[in-house]
Amino acid sequence: MKRLASTLALVFALLPAAQALAEATPIDVRKTNSCGCCLSWMKNLEENGFSPISEDLFGGALTRFKLDNGVPQRMMSCHTALIEGYVIEGHVPAADIRRLLEERPEAVGLAVPGMPYGSPGMGPEENREAYDVFLILKDGSTEIFTSYPAAI
């Protein structure tokens, strides 16, 4: 009986993780094959309830993909993702992607231009430099969606 109780306790403890895995939100990531920070960002997404699937593109094809999907050149970073009709450019935190999907604004998507240190996939958050997540509007303009202060 004690063994059954232990087994049931383990099953119930693992159930939320199994449900989260089963309910992970798919996200399609385009990147170059030599970018380690892209893999780190994808790992962060997995840890936060997403199911990233990646495709490697060569530099010119990746840039064309970004432009074809409405990412202004000034907002570009190292990888681009598509999720539920939105574009996610660069090291956007999972919480901001969730907020985007909940609020569903009329927009192209979100971007973190460049590769700010301490953003997801770019080093420890406790040493983060300040950065903004931008909402890319359909006319190509942007507005700040979330600001992350420096943690140094």
N, C-alpha and C positions, 0 to 999 in steps of 0.2 A: 504494500500500500504506500509506503514511504517513497519507493522508487517511482510509482505512478504519479504521485504528487510532484516529485522533482521533475519528471518528464513534462507534465502539464505546465508547470511553472516555466520551464524553458520554452515550450511552445508558445505560451502567451507572451513571454518576454520578446521573442523573435517575431511575433506576428506583425507589429507595426512596421518593422524593417521590411518584411516580406511584402506587406501591402504597399509601402512606399515604392519599392522596386517595381511592383506590378503596375503602379499608377504613375510611373515616371513620365514626364512630359518630353516627347521627342523634339529634338532640335538638330537641324542640319547645318554642319559647320564646314566652311571652305577655308583652306589654309595651304601653306606651302609645306612640303615634307620635311624641311629642315628647322622648323620652328618649335623648340621645346616649350616655350611659354604658352603656346596654343594648347599643347597637351595638358599643361598644368591647369589652364583655364577650364578645359573640358573635364578634368578630374574634379575641380571645384564644383562644376555644374552637376556632375554625378552625385557628389556628396550633398547636394541641395535639391534633389528630386527631379533632375532632368536626365534624359537619355540621349546624349550627343552621338551623332553619327557623322563621321568626317569624310571629306573627299579632298585629296591633295590636288592643287592646281599650280601650274608654273606662274611666275611673277606677272607676266603680261595678261594671262587669262584671269588671274585673281583680280587684278586691277579692273579689267573689263567687267567682271562679275559684279564688283562693288559699284561701278558707275551705272551699269545696267539696272541695278536694284535700288538706285536713288541715293547712294552714299556720296555726299559732296566731298571733293578732294581734300578739303581742309579738315574733314572728320575721319579720315582714313587711319587705320591701324593695321595690325598684322593678320587678323582673321575676320571673317564675315560669316554670320549665321542667319538662317531663316527659321522663323517659328510662327506658326499660326497667322501668316500674312504680314509679319513684321520682319525687319532687318535688324540684326544686332551686330554692331561693328566694334571690334576690340574687346577690351577687358571689362565688360559690363558685369557688375555684381548680379548674382542670381536673384537677390531680393528685388532689384530694379526690373528685371525681366518679369518676375511674378507680378509686380505692381502694374507694369505695362499691360500684361495679359488680363488683369482684373479690371483696369480702368478703360481699356480699349479706346485710346484717343485716335482721332483722325490724324495719322502720322505714318511716315515711312518706318520709323523705328527708333532705336537708341544707339548712341555712339560714345565711346571713350577714345578720343583721338590720341595718337601716340601710344606710348606704353608706360604710363605712370607707375613708379615704384610703389609697391604695396597694394596695388589693385589686384583683384583675383588672378592668380597665375604669375604675378610679377614680384614675388618676394613677400616677406612677412608683413602682415597688416599693422603690427605694432610699430613698424618703422615707416609707415606710409607717408608719401608726400601728398599734398592737397591735390585733388582733381575733381572734375565735374563730369557727370553723365549728362549728355545732351539728348533732347528729343529732336529728331529730324522731322520737320514738317514737310508736307507734300510739295510745297513751293521751293524746297531746298533750304529754307531758313531754319534756324535752330533756336532752341531755348533751353535753359538749364532745367533738367528733370530732377536731379539730386546732386548735392555738393557733399564731398567728403573732405573734412579738414585734415591737415597734416597731423600725424600721430607721433611725431618725433619730439 
